[in-house]
Amino acid sequence: MWPHGIQPKTQKPDINIDGDLISIKSKTVGASNAFIISDRDFEPSLDDGWKLYNKPVMVNKSYIYIISTRIGFKDSDITKIKL
């Protein structure tokens, strides 16, 4: 099913920060992005309340965590940004 029997991995998305506004763009065609905004510095799991990204996000907390995912692919690594 996968090329050469190796499951592809979703690439980390491009992230643009403009003041308190964050924009996220997938590098992997067909991928979706999700984020967590938090005052806590932690290692989020897939059950920690990810929100689906669909437009630029205003951030008023200390950290944003971002992941990119596509069906059939491994999830990207989680990107943590301290604001």
C-alpha positions as a LaTeX table, in Angstrom:
\begin{tabular}{lrrr}
\hline
Residue & $x$ (\AA) & $y$ (\AA) & $z$ (\AA) \\
\hline
Met1 & 0.00 & 0.00 & 0.00 \\
Trp2 & 2.79 & 2.47 & 0.86 \\
Pro3 & 5.71 & 3.22 & $-1.44$ \\
His4 & 8.39 & 0.57 & $-0.83$ \\
Gly5 & 6.32 & $-0.65$ & 2.15 \\
Ile6 & 7.22 & 2.42 & 4.25 \\
Gln7 & 4.47 & 4.53 & 5.80 \\
Pro8 & 5.01 & 8.19 & 4.84 \\
Lys9 & 5.21 & 10.84 & 7.55 \\
Thr10 & 3.32 & 14.12 & 7.47 \\
Gln11 & 5.73 & 17.05 & 7.27 \\
Lys12 & 5.75 & 19.72 & 9.95 \\
Pro13 & 3.65 & 22.68 & 8.76 \\
Asp14 & 4.88 & 26.18 & 7.97 \\
Ile15 & 4.09 & 28.56 & 10.83 \\
Asn16 & 3.91 & 32.33 & 10.53 \\
Ile17 & 3.75 & 34.56 & 13.62 \\
Asp18 & 2.63 & 38.17 & 13.21 \\
Gly19 & 2.25 & 39.73 & 16.65 \\
Asp20 & $-0.45$ & 37.71 & 18.44 \\
Leu21 & $-1.75$ & 36.16 & 15.19 \\
Ile22 & $-0.49$ & 32.73 & 14.08 \\
Ser23 & $-1.05$ & 31.23 & 10.63 \\
Ile24 & $-0.38$ & 27.57 & 9.82 \\
Lys25 & 0.03 & 26.02 & 6.36 \\
Ser26 & 0.46 & 22.33 & 5.60 \\
Lys27 & 3.50 & 21.21 & 3.61 \\
Thr28 & 1.89 & 17.79 & 3.00 \\
Val29 & $-0.89$ & 17.82 & 0.40 \\
Gly30 & $-4.20$ & 16.76 & 1.96 \\
Ala31 & $-3.01$ & 17.18 & 5.56 \\
Ser32 & $-4.89$ & 18.92 & 8.36 \\
Asn33 & $-3.36$ & 20.92 & 11.18 \\
Ala34 & $-4.36$ & 21.06 & 14.82 \\
Phe35 & $-3.21$ & 23.17 & 17.75 \\
Ile36 & $-3.33$ & 23.60 & 21.51 \\
Ile37 & $-2.92$ & 27.00 & 23.17 \\
Ser38 & $-1.80$ & 26.78 & 26.78 \\
Asp39 & $-0.06$ & 28.52 & 29.67 \\
Arg40 & 1.54 & 25.16 & 30.54 \\
Asp41 & 4.83 & 23.82 & 29.22 \\
Phe42 & 4.02 & 20.11 & 28.74 \\
Glu43 & 4.27 & 17.20 & 26.29 \\
Pro44 & 0.77 & 16.95 & 24.75 \\
Ser45 & $-0.70$ & 13.60 & 23.76 \\
Leu46 & $-3.36$ & 12.99 & 21.13 \\
Asp47 & $-6.04$ & 13.19 & 23.87 \\
Asp48 & $-5.21$ & 16.69 & 25.14 \\
Gly49 & $-7.91$ & 18.74 & 23.39 \\
Trp50 & $-6.45$ & 19.55 & 19.98 \\
Lys51 & $-8.42$ & 22.08 & 17.92 \\
Leu52 & $-8.65$ & 21.83 & 14.15 \\
Tyr53 & $-6.97$ & 24.79 & 12.46 \\
Asn54 & $-9.03$ & 26.52 & 9.76 \\
Lys55 & $-8.07$ & 30.21 & 9.99 \\
Pro56 & $-5.38$ & 32.36 & 11.66 \\
Val57 & $-5.47$ & 32.10 & 15.45 \\
Met58 & $-5.11$ & 34.90 & 18.01 \\
Val59 & $-2.85$ & 33.66 & 20.80 \\
Asn60 & $-3.03$ & 35.13 & 24.31 \\
Lys61 & $-1.24$ & 32.38 & 26.25 \\
Ser62 & 2.39 & 31.35 & 26.71 \\
Tyr63 & 2.63 & 28.32 & 24.40 \\
Ile64 & 1.15 & 26.97 & 21.20 \\
Tyr65 & 1.56 & 23.34 & 20.16 \\
Ile66 & 0.98 & 22.40 & 16.51 \\
Ile67 & 0.68 & 19.03 & 14.74 \\
Ser68 & $-0.04$ & 18.09 & 11.13 \\
Thr69 & $-1.81$ & 14.86 & 10.18 \\
Arg70 & $-3.07$ & 13.04 & 7.12 \\
Ile71 & $-5.01$ & 9.78 & 6.93 \\
Gly72 & $-2.65$ & 6.92 & 6.08 \\
Phe73 & 0.44 & 8.93 & 7.10 \\
Lys74 & 2.26 & 9.10 & 10.42 \\
Asp75 & 1.58 & 12.37 & 12.26 \\
Ser76 & 4.21 & 15.08 & 12.11 \\
Asp77 & 6.30 & 15.78 & 15.16 \\
Ile78 & 4.67 & 18.27 & 17.50 \\
Thr79 & 6.02 & 21.80 & 17.20 \\
Lys80 & 6.09 & 23.79 & 20.46 \\
Ile81 & 6.43 & 27.57 & 20.31 \\
Lys82 & 6.97 & 29.71 & 23.41 \\
Leu83 & 5.37 & 33.09 & 22.86 \\
\hline
\end{tabular}
